[in-house]
Amino acid sequence: MEPKTLPDNSIRVVQWATGNIGTRALRAVIEHPELRLAGLHVHSPDKAGRDAGELCGIGPVGVPATGDLADITALGADCVLYMPARFDADEVVALLESGANVVTTCGEFHRPAGMDPGLRDRVEKACAAGGSSVYSTGSSPGFISEVLPLALLSIQRRLDRLTIDEFADLSQRDSPDMLFDVMGFGQPLTAFDDRRAGHLAGAFGPSLRMIADATGIPVDSVAAFGEYAATPGELTIAAGTLAAGTVAAQRITIDALRAGEPVLRFRANWYCTKDVEPAWDLRDTGWHIAVEGDTPLDIDLKFPIPLERMADTAPGYTAHRAVNSVAAVVAAPPGIRTTVDLPQVIARLG
């Protein structure tokens, strides 16, 4: 098969990693009218040397994958879409020092003021040395916790509370390691404490703080807590079986507090069945946003996708936001950039 001819576009992009989200981003870069794939970094030795197009299911494009960081920094690419399973500060610093801008779905850069001071200093020095910038984004956190709230607040003059509820039906997600080992479904309710809530506070708290900073809302602190509900009977889902009385739903709330009351709230409602004890109001997969203030709003964003197709479709919600942000990040001044710093990200679809 002859390699596919890539468009003669001006922004040279490297895709870093080819997991579910990375593979979707890779295909989006190849098909994008303003981006040109310059390289591909992979972690699996069996993927190294293979054509990038073949790895994302569209046929060869003439760009081989590599597992060597030096190969990537030598490319002189304009941007790296950095989407590994785990964030590595040394990798990001090396990319930025080489002059490549970085757009990442890792959440370390949503709010520079709240970063670990040592990491922030290293990254800022790397940006200065390379004349580059770095930006964290995705669907959640990212679009739903920053982009959409800022748009909704643009018609407010008094905000009492903004609440984002995320609903995810995981019953058809065939990922036993993630559901049972990482998320804790199927465990006794007594096995849970607030460590998981603390983890999500680290992921979503910076977004809430960033919104507060941008809009001038005085926030005293960020608090998080978790609630858990059980399946009344044995439950079989795509990932396996949950015993009766074990965790089948979890609701984790992250609050930005003003005078002790939540003014900005993100609440994750993740479940394997809606039939849980105690009974909860669990909606279909999607988001619900409630704005209480002088211009109240009540908004439902539903994913009109059958559950059996969700695993194939869901990566696009995160990957496409990152891909669509590349041009704005490349044009931005050097440094750690946020959703507030960048212009509105507009998808180039033609």
Sequence and secondary structure as in RCSB ss.txt:
>XXXX:A:sequence
MEPKTLPDNSIRVVQWATGNIGTRALRAVIEHPELRLAGLHVHSPDKAGRDAGELCGIGPVGVPATGDLADITAL
GADCVLYMPARFDADEVVALLESGANVVTTCGEFHRPAGMDPGLRDRVEKACAAGGSSVYSTGSSPGFISEVLPL
ALLSIQRRLDRLTIDEFADLSQRDSPDMLFDVMGFGQPLTAFDDRRAGHLAGAFGPSLRMIADATGIPVDSVAAF
GEYAATPGELTIAAGTLAAGTVAAQRITIDALRAGEPVLRFRANWYCTKDVEPAWDLRDTGWHIAVEGDTPLDID
LKFPIPLERMADTAPGYTAHRAVNSVAAVVAAPPGIRTTVDLPQVIARLG
>XXXX:A:secstr
         SEEEEEE  SHHHHHHHHHHHH SSEEEEEEE SSTTTTTSBHHHHTTS   S BEE  HHHHHTT
  SEEEE  SS  HHHHHHHHHTT EEEESSSTTS GGGS HHHHHHHHHHHHHHT EEEE  BTTBIIIIIHHH
HHHTT S EEEEEEEEEEE TT   HIIIIIIS TTSBGGG  THHHHHHHHHHHHHHHHHHHHHT    EEEEE
EEEEE SS EEETTEEE TTBEEEEEEEEEEEETTEEEEEEEEEEES S  BS     SSEEEEEEEESS EEEE
EE  S HHHHHHHTHHHHHHHHHHHHHHHHHS SEEE TTTS        
